[in-house]
Amino acid sequence: MRISIVGCGYVGLVTGGCLAAVGHQVNCADSDAERVRALVAGHIPIYEPHLEEVISRARSDKRIEFTGNLAAAVESAEAIFICVGTPPLENGEADLSAIDAVARVIATEARGPKLVIEKSTVPVRTGEQLRRALEVYGRTSGAKFQVVSNPEFLREGSSVCDFLHPDRIVVGVDEPAAAEKMREIYRSILERKFQCPVHNGACPPGAPPQFVVTTINSSELIKHASNSFLALKISYANQLADLCERLGADVEEVTRAMGLDPRIGPQFLRAGIGFGGFCFPKDIQAFYRLAERAGMDFMLLKEAERINKSRIDQFVEKARRALWVLKGKQVSVLGLSFKPNTDDIRFAPALEIVRRLLAEGAMVHAYDPQGMKKTQAEFPTVKYCENAYDAVSGADAVLLLTEWPEFRELDWARVHGMMVRPLVLDGRNLLDPGKMRGLGFEYHCIGRPD
Ligand SMILES: NC(=O)c1ccc[n+]([C@@H]2O[C@H](COP(=O)([O-])OP(=O)(O)OC[C@H]3O[C@@H](n4cnc5c(N)ncnc54)[C@H](O)[C@@H]3O)[C@@H](O)[C@H]2O)c1
């Protein structure tokens, strides 16, 4: 099928690349001219494992192209995936202006019938507004539109794999024919019949994905409800960590045993400095505001968000307690991205911690395998280092803020010898406390006895 993707960010590029990989003809459009120039020149502007190979293979198979001409992208496609950003407004609600702008272009440029698919995360009832906008702006063109909600559940860092091997594909429709078209788009993924660009014929075994057809309102709600639930789970683990610290228990032991219960599951129970990224913080706020507008005080969500924000205060306080005075101290930060295997720094807890350290007069040296380029503009006074060893050299303290596996593998005995004071604050419980203390470190972590 001829498919257009509007919005070439994390979701747009993964969606476009993967749909091309399973045999569709994909045209990706974006309003950011610089981004389009980079993509046309063969440069992928984000770091995401496997994405570069997937897109470059699709390009050599002539299955994918990139354009700044939204009108042409709309006109050429039978199905259009809207993948633009929905960032938070100041009041926490989702900013839907990019969706509105795209709806106008689709409505005015379409000359034939189009399947218009909301892939961006949007509040419930956006589909209704989208359909209305398409009708109003497109009243003179005579084109017919079918609106579908198809939320994306990928995780940055493993998004290509998640897209090609999902647990479920949710489609919200208001007519069965639209669901059938969506099934057609995803057929090879649903039937696991494609040449997998990640596993090269050796995909991990597993049940094929469920194809879940709902109303558009339910589908939109499923996405916000899922992200908010995961955020709740993280905040629960974090609050549990605080209790463990007070009672002398070890949160890692507690959550490991909890997670063995299949009703609970092990994921999203890791205590640390809290969740960040472009999804959880904004989605939980948008969901809360949505409930409020519907006349309901969804306090549980507000509390999860409050707990998450307080992680930063608590961690900075821990650093302050350990270092006594932050002003003039060299604090070395390992990890800036909001999680490992991505260069995405949006709403990353590490950034807020860096901001606080700088405000208190600390000299921040930092290293992140992928996130430094995007951080430089925001914090020009930070010293960005070539590698973790450069970053820790001469440090009064090391703050481990993103759980990149390579930080676990560092030669910590060597690090010990390079620091002015061997103090490590592990915000992700990545390291082994016994081993760190055995090496002579003063080591603090989250929810594990000191
Ligand atoms: N990042 C994730 O892990 C993730 C996962 C699931 C869902 N989502 C949702 O998907 C959506 C996109 O997220 P993202 O992380 O890819 O965002 P992003 O900011 O990385 O990408 C958005 C892209 O849309 C482009 N754009 C904005 N306005 C446009 C317009 N009017 N016309 C054409 N292009 C336009 C931007 O230039 C940018 O390239 C959001 O709603 C997000 O909540 C994100």
PDBQT file of the ligand as one rigid body, heavy atoms in Angstrom, charges set to zero:
ROOT
HETATM    1  N1  LIG A 501       8.798   8.916  21.514  1.00  0.00    +0.000 N 
HETATM    2  C1  LIG A 501       8.141   7.846  21.938  1.00  0.00    +0.000 C 
HETATM    3  O1  LIG A 501       8.691   6.929  22.573  1.00  0.00    +0.000 OA
HETATM    4  C2  LIG A 501       6.675   7.707  21.676  1.00  0.00    +0.000 A 
HETATM    5  C3  LIG A 501       6.063   6.449  21.831  1.00  0.00    +0.000 A 
HETATM    6  C4  LIG A 501       4.701   6.337  21.563  1.00  0.00    +0.000 A 
HETATM    7  C5  LIG A 501       3.976   7.445  21.173  1.00  0.00    +0.000 A 
HETATM    8  N2  LIG A 501       4.594   8.659  21.056  1.00  0.00    +0.000 N 
HETATM    9  C6  LIG A 501       3.788   9.789  20.615  1.00  0.00    +0.000 C 
HETATM   10  O2  LIG A 501       4.034   9.983  19.212  1.00  0.00    +0.000 OA
HETATM   11  C7  LIG A 501       4.028  11.385  18.882  1.00  0.00    +0.000 C 
HETATM   12  C8  LIG A 501       5.345  11.772  18.254  1.00  0.00    +0.000 C 
HETATM   13  O3  LIG A 501       6.387  11.565  19.202  1.00  0.00    +0.000 OA
HETATM   14  P1  LIG A 501       7.921  11.685  18.789  1.00  0.00    +0.000 P 
HETATM   15  O4  LIG A 501       8.706  11.309  19.987  1.00  0.00    +0.000 OA
HETATM   16  O5  LIG A 501       8.130  10.985  17.511  1.00  0.00    +0.000 OA
HETATM   17  O6  LIG A 501       8.011  13.274  18.545  1.00  0.00    +0.000 OA
HETATM   18  P2  LIG A 501       9.158  14.097  17.825  1.00  0.00    +0.000 P 
HETATM   19  O7  LIG A 501       9.118  15.440  18.418  1.00  0.00    +0.000 OA
HETATM   20  O8  LIG A 501      10.427  13.311  17.859  1.00  0.00    +0.000 OA
HETATM   21  O9  LIG A 501       8.710  14.175  16.295  1.00  0.00    +0.000 OA
HETATM   22  C9  LIG A 501       7.654  14.952  15.827  1.00  0.00    +0.000 C 
HETATM   23  C10 LIG A 501       7.986  15.365  14.396  1.00  0.00    +0.000 C 
HETATM   24  O10 LIG A 501       6.837  16.001  13.861  1.00  0.00    +0.000 OA
HETATM   25  C11 LIG A 501       7.272  17.102  13.056  1.00  0.00    +0.000 C 
HETATM   26  N3  LIG A 501       6.173  18.060  12.924  1.00  0.00    +0.000 N 
HETATM   27  C12 LIG A 501       5.659  18.879  13.869  1.00  0.00    +0.000 A 
HETATM   28  N4  LIG A 501       4.651  19.596  13.348  1.00  0.00    +0.000 NA
HETATM   29  C13 LIG A 501       4.504  19.205  12.067  1.00  0.00    +0.000 A 
HETATM   30  C14 LIG A 501       3.621  19.562  11.028  1.00  0.00    +0.000 A 
HETATM   31  N5  LIG A 501       2.664  20.470  11.211  1.00  0.00    +0.000 N 
HETATM   32  N6  LIG A 501       3.761  18.974   9.823  1.00  0.00    +0.000 NA
HETATM   33  C15 LIG A 501       4.728  18.050   9.624  1.00  0.00    +0.000 A 
HETATM   34  N7  LIG A 501       5.598  17.664  10.570  1.00  0.00    +0.000 NA
HETATM   35  C16 LIG A 501       5.474  18.229  11.781  1.00  0.00    +0.000 A 
HETATM   36  C17 LIG A 501       8.464  17.648  13.821  1.00  0.00    +0.000 C 
HETATM   37  O11 LIG A 501       9.290  18.453  12.995  1.00  0.00    +0.000 OA
HETATM   38  C18 LIG A 501       9.147  16.360  14.295  1.00  0.00    +0.000 C 
HETATM   39  O12 LIG A 501      10.091  15.912  13.360  1.00  0.00    +0.000 OA
HETATM   40  C19 LIG A 501       3.719  12.100  20.198  1.00  0.00    +0.000 C 
HETATM   41  O13 LIG A 501       2.335  12.295  20.290  1.00  0.00    +0.000 OA
HETATM   42  C20 LIG A 501       4.172  11.112  21.256  1.00  0.00    +0.000 C 
HETATM   43  O14 LIG A 501       3.489  11.280  22.463  1.00  0.00    +0.000 OA
HETATM   44  C21 LIG A 501       5.923   8.809  21.269  1.00  0.00    +0.000 A 
ENDROOT
TORSDOF 0
